[in-house]
Every structure is written in C-alpha cells, then in structure tokens.
C-alpha cells in the first residue's frame, strides 16, 4: 500500500464526526441541566411565598 490518502481521509472524517457528536451531546446535557435548575428555582420561589 503506497497510497495512504484514503485511509487518512477516513480517519479524519471519523475523528471530526466524533468531536461533533461529543460537542452536541455536551450541549444537550447542559440544556437539560439548565432547564432542571430553572424548574427547581421556580419551585423554590413558589414555596417561599
């Protein structure tokens, strides 16, 4: 195998896709945590009244 270009291209695509997937997962998790915190804060304010 003298030409490693296609293999390198496939690896780059897989790594880039993995990074994008990880970033999406983290942002989704952050959104869920923020929504949960906002819900808890609203409940705390309702209980304080």
TORVEXLO-762048 format. One record per residue: residue in one letter; residue number from 1; z, x, y of N, C-alpha, C in turn. Coordinates in steps of 0.02 Angstrom, whole numbers, plus 32768, in hexadecimal, padded with zeros to 4 digits. Each point is the difference from the previous one (the first is absolute). Example, Ala and Ser with C-alpha at 12.3 -4.5 7.8 and 13.67 -1.06 7.14 Angstrom:
2
@r = A; k = 1; nc3 = 8186; nc1 = 8294; nc2 = 7EE4; cac3 = 8000; cac1 = 7FD3; cac2 = 803B; cc3 = 8000; cc1 = 802D; cc2 = 803C .
@r = S; k = 2; nc3 = 7FDC; nc1 = 7FEE; nc2 = 8035; cac3 = 8003; cac1 = 802A; cac2 = 803B; cc3 = 8025; cc1 = 7FD9; cc2 = 8037 .
//
This chain:
49
@r = X; k = 1; nc3 = 8000; nc1 = 802A; nc2 = 7FC5; cac3 = 8000; cac1 = 7FD6; cac2 = 803B; cc3 = 8000; cc1 = 802C; cc2 = 803E .
@r = X; k = 2; nc3 = 7FC7; nc1 = 8006; nc2 = 801D; cac3 = 7FF9; cac1 = 802A; cac2 = 803B; cc3 = 800D; cc1 = 7FD9; cc2 = 8041 .
@r = X; k = 3; nc3 = 7FF8; nc1 = 7FBE; nc2 = 7FFD; cac3 = 8006; cac1 = 7FD8; cac2 = 803C; cc3 = 803E; cc1 = 7FD3; cc2 = 7FFB .
@r = X; k = 4; nc3 = 8032; nc1 = 800F; nc2 = 8028; cac3 = 803E; cac1 = 7FD9; cac2 = 7FFF; cc3 = 8004; cc1 = 7FCD; cc2 = 8038 .
@r = X; k = 5; nc3 = 7FCB; nc1 = 7FF8; nc2 = 8026; cac3 = 7FFF; cac1 = 7FD2; cac2 = 803A; cc3 = 8014; cc1 = 7FB9; cc2 = 7FEE .
@r = X; k = 6; nc3 = 7FE0; nc1 = 7FE1; nc2 = 7FCE; cac3 = 8012; cac1 = 7FBB; cac2 = 7FF0; cc3 = 8049; cc1 = 7FF7; cc2 = 7FEA .
@r = X; k = 7; nc3 = 801A; nc1 = 8030; nc2 = 7FDC; cac3 = 8046; cac1 = 7FFC; cac2 = 7FEA; cc3 = 802F; cc1 = 8005; cc2 = 803C .
@r = X; k = 8; nc3 = 7FF0; nc1 = 802E; nc2 = 802E; cac3 = 8029; cac1 = 8007; cac2 = 803C; cc3 = 7FFD; cc1 = 7FC1; cc2 = 8029 .
@r = X; k = 9; nc3 = 7FC5; nc1 = 7FE3; nc2 = 8007; cac3 = 7FF8; cac1 = 7FC2; cac2 = 8026; cc3 = 8028; cc1 = 7FC7; cc2 = 7FE2 .
@r = X; k = 10; nc3 = 7FFF; nc1 = 7FFA; nc2 = 7FBE; cac3 = 8027; cac1 = 7FCC; cac2 = 7FDE; cc3 = 804B; cc1 = 800B; cc2 = 800B .
@r = X; k = 11; nc3 = 8017; nc1 = 803D; nc2 = 7FFC; cac3 = 8047; cac1 = 800E; cac2 = 800C; cc3 = 8014; cc1 = 7FF0; cc2 = 8047 .
@r = X; k = 12; nc3 = 7FD6; nc1 = 8011; nc2 = 8030; cac3 = 800F; cac1 = 7FF1; cac2 = 8047; cc3 = 8004; cc1 = 7FB5; cc2 = 800A .
@r = X; k = 13; nc3 = 7FD2; nc1 = 7FDA; nc2 = 7FE3; cac3 = 8001; cac1 = 7FB8; cac2 = 8007; cc3 = 803F; cc1 = 7FE2; cc2 = 7FE0 .
@r = X; k = 14; nc3 = 8012; nc1 = 8019; nc2 = 7FC6; cac3 = 803D; cac1 = 7FE7; cac2 = 7FDE; cc3 = 803F; cc1 = 8010; cc2 = 8028 .
@r = X; k = 15; nc3 = 8004; nc1 = 803C; nc2 = 801B; cac3 = 803B; cac1 = 8014; cac2 = 8027; cc3 = 8004; cc1 = 7FD7; cc2 = 8040 .
@r = X; k = 16; nc3 = 7FC7; nc1 = 7FF9; nc2 = 8023; cac3 = 7FFF; cac1 = 7FD9; cac2 = 803E; cc3 = 8012; cc1 = 7FB7; cc2 = 7FF2 .
@r = X; k = 17; nc3 = 7FE6; nc1 = 7FE5; nc2 = 7FCA; cac3 = 8010; cac1 = 7FBB; cac2 = 7FEE; cc3 = 804A; cc1 = 7FF9; cc2 = 7FEF .
@r = X; k = 18; nc3 = 801C; nc1 = 8031; nc2 = 7FDE; cac3 = 8047; cac1 = 7FFE; cac2 = 7FF0; cc3 = 802B; cc1 = 8003; cc2 = 803F .
@r = X; k = 19; nc3 = 7FEC; nc1 = 8028; nc2 = 8030; cac3 = 8026; cac1 = 8004; cac2 = 803F; cc3 = 7FFC; cc1 = 7FBE; cc2 = 8025 .
@r = X; k = 20; nc3 = 7FC4; nc1 = 7FE1; nc2 = 8002; cac3 = 7FF9; cac1 = 7FC0; cac2 = 8021; cc3 = 802A; cc1 = 7FCA; cc2 = 7FDE .
@r = X; k = 21; nc3 = 8000; nc1 = 8000; nc2 = 7FBE; cac3 = 8027; cac1 = 7FD0; cac2 = 7FDA; cc3 = 804A; cc1 = 8009; cc2 = 800D .
@r = X; k = 22; nc3 = 8017; nc1 = 803E; nc2 = 8001; cac3 = 8047; cac1 = 800E; cac2 = 800D; cc3 = 8013; cc1 = 7FE9; cc2 = 8047 .
@r = X; k = 23; nc3 = 7FD6; nc1 = 800E; nc2 = 8031; cac3 = 800E; cac1 = 7FEC; cac2 = 8045; cc3 = 8003; cc1 = 7FB4; cc2 = 8005 .
@r = X; k = 24; nc3 = 7FD1; nc1 = 7FDD; nc2 = 7FE0; cac3 = 8000; cac1 = 7FB7; cac2 = 8001; cc3 = 8041; cc1 = 7FE5; cc2 = 7FE1 .
@r = X; k = 25; nc3 = 8014; nc1 = 801D; nc2 = 7FC8; cac3 = 803C; cac1 = 7FEA; cac2 = 7FDD; cc3 = 803E; cc1 = 8009; cc2 = 802C .
@r = X; k = 26; nc3 = 8005; nc1 = 8039; nc2 = 8022; cac3 = 803A; cac1 = 800D; cac2 = 802B; cc3 = 8001; cc1 = 7FD1; cc2 = 803C .
@r = X; k = 27; nc3 = 7FC6; nc1 = 7FF3; nc2 = 801F; cac3 = 7FFE; cac1 = 7FD3; cac2 = 8039; cc3 = 8011; cc1 = 7FB8; cc2 = 7FEB .
@r = X; k = 28; nc3 = 7FEA; nc1 = 7FEC; nc2 = 7FC5; cac3 = 8011; cac1 = 7FBE; cac2 = 7FE6; cc3 = 804B; cc1 = 7FFA; cc2 = 7FF4 .
@r = X; k = 29; nc3 = 801D; nc1 = 8034; nc2 = 7FE4; cac3 = 8048; cac1 = 8001; cac2 = 7FF3; cc3 = 8028; cc1 = 7FFE; cc2 = 8042 .
@r = X; k = 30; nc3 = 7FE9; nc1 = 8025; nc2 = 8032; cac3 = 8021; cac1 = 7FFE; cac2 = 8041; cc3 = 7FFE; cc1 = 7FBA; cc2 = 801F .
@r = X; k = 31; nc3 = 7FC6; nc1 = 7FE0; nc2 = 7FFB; cac3 = 7FFA; cac1 = 7FBC; cac2 = 801B; cc3 = 8030; cc1 = 7FD0; cc2 = 7FDE .
@r = X; k = 32; nc3 = 8006; nc1 = 8006; nc2 = 7FBD; cac3 = 802E; cac1 = 7FD5; cac2 = 7FDC; cc3 = 8048; cc1 = 800C; cc2 = 8015 .
@r = X; k = 33; nc3 = 8013; nc1 = 803F; nc2 = 800A; cac3 = 8044; cac1 = 8011; cac2 = 8014; cc3 = 800E; cc1 = 7FE6; cc2 = 8046 .
@r = X; k = 34; nc3 = 7FCF; nc1 = 8006; nc2 = 802E; cac3 = 800A; cac1 = 7FE6; cac2 = 8044; cc3 = 8008; cc1 = 7FB4; cc2 = 7FFF .
@r = X; k = 35; nc3 = 7FD9; nc1 = 7FDE; nc2 = 7FD8; cac3 = 8006; cac1 = 7FB7; cac2 = 7FFB; cc3 = 8044; cc1 = 7FEC; cc2 = 7FE4 .
@r = X; k = 36; nc3 = 8017; nc1 = 8025; nc2 = 7FCE; cac3 = 8041; cac1 = 7FF2; cac2 = 7FE2; cc3 = 8038; cc1 = 800C; cc2 = 8033 .
@r = X; k = 37; nc3 = 7FFB; nc1 = 8037; nc2 = 8026; cac3 = 8032; cac1 = 800E; cac2 = 8033; cc3 = 8001; cc1 = 7FCB; cc2 = 8037 .
@r = X; k = 38; nc3 = 7FC5; nc1 = 7FEA; nc2 = 8015; cac3 = 7FFB; cac1 = 7FCD; cac2 = 8033; cc3 = 801F; cc1 = 7FBF; cc2 = 7FE7 .
@r = X; k = 39; nc3 = 7FF4; nc1 = 7FEF; nc2 = 7FC1; cac3 = 801D; cac1 = 7FC3; cac2 = 7FE3; cc3 = 804C; cc1 = 8005; cc2 = 7FFD .
@r = X; k = 40; nc3 = 8019; nc1 = 803B; nc2 = 7FEC; cac3 = 8049; cac1 = 8009; cac2 = 7FFC; cc3 = 801F; cc1 = 7FFD; cc2 = 8046 .
@r = X; k = 41; nc3 = 7FDF; nc1 = 801D; nc2 = 8032; cac3 = 801A; cac1 = 7FFE; cac2 = 8044; cc3 = 8001; cc1 = 7FB9; cc2 = 801A .
@r = X; k = 42; nc3 = 7FCD; nc1 = 7FD9; nc2 = 7FF1; cac3 = 7FFF; cac1 = 7FBB; cac2 = 8016; cc3 = 8038; cc1 = 7FD8; cc2 = 7FDF .
@r = X; k = 43; nc3 = 800E; nc1 = 800D; nc2 = 7FC1; cac3 = 8037; cac1 = 7FDE; cac2 = 7FDE; cc3 = 8043; cc1 = 8014; cc2 = 801E .
@r = X; k = 44; nc3 = 8008; nc1 = 8041; nc2 = 8010; cac3 = 803E; cac1 = 8017; cac2 = 801E; cc3 = 800B; cc1 = 7FDF; cc2 = 8044 .
@r = X; k = 45; nc3 = 7FCC; nc1 = 7FFB; nc2 = 8028; cac3 = 8007; cac1 = 7FE0; cac2 = 8041; cc3 = 8010; cc1 = 7FB6; cc2 = 7FF8 .
@r = X; k = 46; nc3 = 7FE4; nc1 = 7FE0; nc2 = 7FCE; cac3 = 800E; cac1 = 7FB9; cac2 = 7FF5; cc3 = 8048; cc1 = 7FF5; cc2 = 7FEA .
@r = X; k = 47; nc3 = 801B; nc1 = 802F; nc2 = 7FD9; cac3 = 8045; cac1 = 7FFA; cac2 = 7FE8; cc3 = 8032; cc1 = 800E; cc2 = 8039 .
@r = X; k = 48; nc3 = 7FED; nc1 = 802B; nc2 = 802F; cac3 = 802D; cac1 = 8011; cac2 = 8037; cc3 = 8009; cc1 = 7FC6; cc2 = 8031 .
@r = X; k = 49; nc3 = 7FD2; nc1 = 7FD2; nc2 = 8003; cac3 = 8004; cac1 = 7FC9; cac2 = 8031; cc3 = 8030; cc1 = 7FCB; cc2 = 7FE9 .
//
